[in-house]
Amino acid sequence: MNIISKPLSPLSATLVLITSMVGYGFNPLFTRWIYAYGLSPEIIVVYRYGIPAIVMLPFAGSVRVHFRESLLSFAGGMSMGFGALGYFKALAVLPVSICVLIFFTYPLFTMIFGRILFGIQLHGVHFGSALLILCGCALALGPSREISGDLWIAVAWCFLAPLGVTTIILIFSLRVKNLNLLSSTAFMLFGNTLTGIIALVWLEGGIWVPEDPQAYWLLIGAGIITAFIPHLLFIWASPVAGPAKTALCGSAEFLTSLFSGWFLLNESIQWNESAAAVLILCALIISVRKPIGKHPS
């Protein structure tokens, strides 16, 4: 019996989810390590999603039975791929904390587009969460961190990340009902990878293999540690944990990403970023009462 089919207790599912989110949270750390070898955001997207996509190929057979939902998962993956590309481009020039705080505005975009496009009912707790996220974002981009000139272009790129996650949340929550989780994840990863390939060929001339072998292994590590293993753990545990606990466990990704910038990459801790982190963390926690959705990173 494979690991995905083994039953979990609610406590075990929570621990597995936290492990998954910590893996996702190391994404900025691996990205910065890879940048030290002079590689591009495009090649990171290809490897981070391409390696899991290759492993998930056996689950693509469902396209014959559930073509529409497979196509929707693929399209959502392409959108998420653009978001990842924007996130990695921002990480090349902006502090990790700024990128992470922008990324975790995705619940706000999920509420807005869910309401406008799908008529999702919002409650008072959602509006409170949205206000905290807005305040946190305003603080993160505030006066104590000098952002000017081309850095605002990087900020704009970074906002593609929460938009990409919003797309996948809404598609998976509202439009993909019959496709099993392994198959929908596989098609999402195919879409992620295609976006990366298009960007790599178009923007970087199709440089697939780094010159330094150590960089090659870092790319593989990023694909396995920050994507493939967390995806499998997420798929295994989230149905048992339920949407509320899954949303709460997402805080582990948020904190891991922030701490990796502040304490592992030795970036300075600004007062406004710390305050923004507290506000967004509070928004994530209070939204657990009536979660909008959950996401694979």
C-alpha positions as CSV (number, residue, x, y, z in Angstrom):
1,M,0.0,0.0,0.0
2,N,1.5,3.4,-0.9
3,I,1.9,6.2,1.5
4,I,-0.9,8.3,0.1
5,S,-3.5,5.6,0.7
6,K,-2.6,5.1,4.4
7,P,-5.1,6.6,6.8
8,L,-4.0,9.4,9.1
9,S,-5.4,10.5,12.5
10,P,-6.3,14.2,12.8
11,L,-3.2,14.9,14.9
12,S,-0.9,13.1,12.4
13,A,-2.6,14.9,9.5
14,T,-1.8,18.3,11.2
15,L,1.8,17.3,11.8
16,V,2.1,16.2,8.2
17,L,0.6,19.4,6.9
18,I,3.0,21.5,9.0
19,T,5.9,19.5,7.6
20,S,4.5,20.2,4.1
21,M,4.2,23.9,4.7
22,V,7.7,24.2,6.2
23,G,9.0,22.6,2.9
24,Y,7.1,25.2,0.9
25,G,8.5,27.9,3.2
26,F,12.1,27.0,2.2
27,N,11.5,28.2,-1.3
28,P,13.0,31.7,-0.9
29,L,16.1,30.1,0.7
30,F,16.7,27.7,-2.2
31,T,16.0,30.5,-4.7
32,R,18.7,32.7,-3.2
33,W,21.2,29.9,-3.1
34,I,20.5,29.2,-6.8
35,Y,20.9,32.9,-7.6
36,A,24.4,32.8,-6.2
37,Y,25.4,30.7,-9.2
38,G,24.1,33.3,-11.6
39,L,21.0,31.4,-12.7
40,S,17.7,32.9,-13.8
41,P,14.2,32.8,-12.3
42,E,13.0,31.0,-15.5
43,I,15.2,28.0,-15.0
44,I,14.1,27.8,-11.3
45,V,10.5,27.6,-12.4
46,V,11.3,24.8,-14.9
47,Y,13.2,22.7,-12.4
48,R,11.0,23.3,-9.4
49,Y,7.8,22.2,-11.1
50,G,9.3,20.1,-13.9
51,I,10.8,17.5,-11.6
52,P,7.6,16.8,-9.8
53,A,5.7,16.9,-13.1
54,I,7.8,14.1,-14.5
55,V,7.2,11.9,-11.4
56,M,3.4,12.6,-11.7
57,L,3.1,11.6,-15.4
58,P,1.5,8.2,-14.5
59,F,-1.5,10.1,-13.2
60,A,-2.2,11.9,-16.5
61,G,-4.4,9.1,-17.8
62,S,-7.5,10.7,-16.2
63,V,-7.5,13.2,-19.1
64,R,-9.5,10.6,-21.1
65,V,-12.3,10.6,-18.6
66,H,-12.2,14.1,-17.1
67,F,-10.9,16.2,-20.0
68,R,-12.5,19.4,-18.9
69,E,-11.3,19.3,-15.3
70,S,-7.9,18.2,-16.4
71,L,-7.7,21.2,-18.8
72,L,-8.9,23.5,-16.0
73,S,-6.2,22.1,-13.7
74,F,-3.6,22.6,-16.4
75,A,-4.7,26.2,-17.1
76,G,-4.6,27.0,-13.3
77,G,-1.1,25.6,-13.2
78,M,0.0,27.9,-16.1
79,S,-1.4,30.8,-14.1
80,M,0.3,29.7,-11.0
81,G,3.5,29.3,-13.1
82,F,3.4,33.0,-14.1
83,G,2.9,33.8,-10.4
84,A,6.0,31.7,-9.5
85,L,8.0,33.4,-12.2
86,G,7.0,36.8,-10.8
87,Y,7.8,35.7,-7.2
88,F,11.3,34.5,-8.3
89,K,12.0,37.6,-10.2
90,A,11.1,39.7,-7.2
91,L,13.3,37.5,-4.9
92,A,16.3,38.4,-7.1
93,V,16.2,42.1,-6.1
94,L,13.8,42.5,-3.2
95,P,14.2,41.4,0.5
96,V,12.7,38.0,1.2
97,S,10.4,39.5,3.8
98,I,8.9,41.9,1.3
99,C,8.3,39.1,-1.2
100,V,6.8,36.8,1.4
101,L,4.5,39.5,2.8
102,I,3.2,40.3,-0.7
103,F,2.8,36.6,-1.5
104,F,0.6,36.1,1.5
105,T,-1.9,38.7,0.4
106,Y,-3.4,35.9,-1.6
107,P,-6.4,35.5,0.7
108,L,-7.4,39.1,-0.1
109,F,-7.4,38.4,-3.8
110,T,-9.2,35.1,-3.3
111,M,-12.0,37.0,-1.5
112,I,-12.2,39.7,-4.1
113,F,-12.2,37.5,-7.2
114,G,-14.3,34.8,-5.5
115,R,-17.0,37.3,-4.8
116,I,-16.9,39.0,-8.2
117,L,-16.5,36.0,-10.4
118,F,-18.3,33.2,-8.4
119,G,-20.6,35.1,-6.0
120,I,-18.9,33.6,-2.9
121,Q,-20.6,34.9,0.2
122,L,-18.3,36.8,2.5
123,H,-18.7,37.2,6.2
124,G,-17.5,39.7,8.8
125,V,-14.5,37.7,9.6
126,H,-13.4,37.8,6.0
127,F,-13.7,41.6,5.9
128,G,-11.6,41.8,9.1
129,S,-9.0,39.5,7.6
130,A,-8.9,41.6,4.4
131,L,-8.4,44.8,6.4
132,L,-5.5,43.3,8.3
133,I,-3.9,42.1,5.1
134,L,-4.3,45.5,3.5
135,C,-2.7,47.2,6.5
136,G,0.1,44.6,6.5
137,C,0.8,45.2,2.8
138,A,0.8,49.0,3.3
139,L,3.3,48.6,6.2
140,A,5.5,46.2,4.3
141,L,5.9,48.7,1.4
142,G,6.2,51.6,3.8
143,P,8.8,54.3,4.5
144,S,11.5,52.4,6.4
145,R,12.4,50.3,3.4
146,E,13.7,52.3,0.4
147,I,11.8,51.1,-2.7
148,S,12.2,53.3,-5.8
149,G,12.8,53.1,-9.5
150,D,13.1,49.6,-11.0
151,L,12.4,48.0,-7.6
152,W,8.7,49.0,-8.0
153,I,8.7,46.8,-11.2
154,A,9.9,43.9,-9.0
155,V,7.0,44.7,-6.6
156,A,4.6,44.5,-9.5
157,W,6.1,41.2,-10.6
158,C,5.7,39.9,-7.1
159,F,2.0,40.6,-7.1
160,L,1.6,38.0,-9.8
161,A,2.3,35.4,-7.1
162,P,-0.8,35.9,-5.0
163,L,-2.9,36.3,-8.2
164,G,-1.6,32.9,-9.4
165,V,-2.4,31.2,-6.1
166,T,-5.9,32.8,-6.2
167,T,-6.5,31.3,-9.6
168,I,-5.6,27.8,-8.4
169,I,-7.6,28.1,-5.2
170,L,-10.8,29.1,-7.0
171,I,-10.4,26.5,-9.8
172,F,-9.6,23.6,-7.4
173,S,-12.3,24.7,-4.9
174,L,-15.1,25.4,-7.2
175,R,-14.5,23.9,-10.6
176,V,-12.5,20.6,-10.1
177,K,-14.9,18.3,-8.4
178,N,-14.5,14.8,-10.0
179,L,-10.8,14.7,-10.8
180,N,-8.8,12.9,-8.0
181,L,-6.2,15.0,-6.1
182,L,-3.2,13.2,-7.6
183,S,-4.4,13.8,-11.2
184,S,-5.4,17.4,-10.6
185,T,-2.0,18.1,-9.0
186,A,-0.3,16.4,-12.0
187,F,-2.0,18.6,-14.5
188,M,-1.4,21.7,-12.4
189,L,2.4,20.8,-12.4
190,F,2.3,20.3,-16.2
191,G,0.9,23.8,-16.5
192,N,3.5,25.2,-14.1
193,T,6.3,23.6,-16.1
194,L,5.0,24.7,-19.5
195,T,4.9,28.3,-18.3
196,G,8.5,28.0,-17.1
197,I,9.6,26.4,-20.4
198,I,8.0,29.2,-22.5
199,A,9.6,31.9,-20.3
200,L,13.0,30.1,-20.4
201,V,13.0,29.9,-24.2
202,W,11.6,33.3,-24.8
203,L,13.4,35.3,-22.1
204,E,16.6,33.3,-21.5
205,G,17.3,31.6,-24.8
206,G,16.7,28.1,-23.5
207,I,19.7,27.6,-21.2
208,W,18.6,24.3,-19.5
209,V,21.7,23.1,-17.7
210,P,23.9,25.2,-15.4
211,E,27.6,25.2,-15.9
212,D,28.4,24.5,-12.2
213,P,27.3,21.0,-11.1
214,Q,26.6,22.2,-7.6
215,A,23.9,24.6,-9.0
216,Y,22.4,21.6,-10.8
217,W,21.9,19.7,-7.6
218,L,20.4,22.8,-5.9
219,L,17.8,23.0,-8.7
220,I,17.0,19.3,-8.1
221,G,16.8,19.9,-4.4
222,A,14.4,22.8,-4.9
223,G,12.2,20.6,-7.0
224,I,12.1,17.8,-4.4
225,I,12.3,19.6,-1.1
226,T,10.2,22.7,-1.8
227,A,7.7,21.2,-4.3
228,F,7.4,17.4,-4.8
229,I,7.5,16.2,-1.2
230,P,5.4,19.1,0.1
231,H,2.8,18.5,-2.7
232,L,2.5,14.8,-1.7
233,L,2.3,15.5,2.0
234,F,-0.4,18.2,1.3
235,I,-2.4,15.8,-0.8
236,W,-2.2,13.1,1.8
237,A,-3.1,15.2,4.8
238,S,-5.3,18.0,3.8
239,P,-8.5,15.9,3.3
240,V,-8.2,14.5,6.8
241,A,-7.3,17.8,8.4
242,G,-10.1,19.8,6.7
243,P,-10.0,23.3,5.3
244,A,-9.8,25.1,8.7
245,K,-6.7,23.3,10.0
246,T,-5.2,23.4,6.5
247,A,-5.5,27.2,6.4
248,L,-4.0,27.5,9.9
249,C,-1.1,25.2,9.1
250,G,-0.4,27.6,6.2
251,S,1.0,29.9,8.8
252,A,4.0,27.6,9.1
253,E,4.9,28.4,5.5
254,F,4.6,32.1,6.2
255,L,6.8,32.0,9.2
256,T,9.4,29.6,7.7
257,S,9.8,31.9,4.7
258,L,10.2,35.0,6.8
259,F,12.7,33.4,9.2
260,S,14.7,32.0,6.3
261,G,15.2,35.6,5.1
262,W,15.8,37.2,8.5
263,F,17.9,34.5,10.2
264,L,19.4,32.2,7.5
265,L,20.1,34.9,4.9
266,N,20.9,37.5,7.5
267,E,18.6,40.2,6.1
268,S,17.9,43.1,8.4
269,I,14.6,43.1,10.3
270,Q,12.7,46.3,9.8
271,W,10.0,47.4,12.3
272,N,7.4,47.8,9.6
273,E,8.0,44.4,8.2
274,S,7.7,42.8,11.7
275,A,4.4,44.7,12.2
276,A,3.2,43.6,8.8
277,A,4.1,40.0,9.6
278,V,2.0,40.1,12.8
279,L,-1.0,41.6,11.0
280,I,-0.9,39.1,8.1
281,L,-0.4,36.2,10.5
282,C,-3.4,37.4,12.5
283,A,-5.4,37.6,9.2
284,L,-4.5,34.0,8.4
285,I,-5.5,32.8,11.8
286,I,-8.8,34.5,12.1
287,S,-9.8,33.5,8.6
288,V,-9.6,29.9,9.8
289,R,-13.1,30.4,11.2
290,K,-14.5,30.6,7.7
291,P,-11.7,29.8,5.2
292,I,-12.1,30.9,1.6
293,G,-9.9,28.1,0.3
294,K,-6.5,26.3,0.5
295,H,-3.6,26.2,-1.9
296,P,-0.7,24.1,-3.0
297,S,2.3,26.5,-3.3
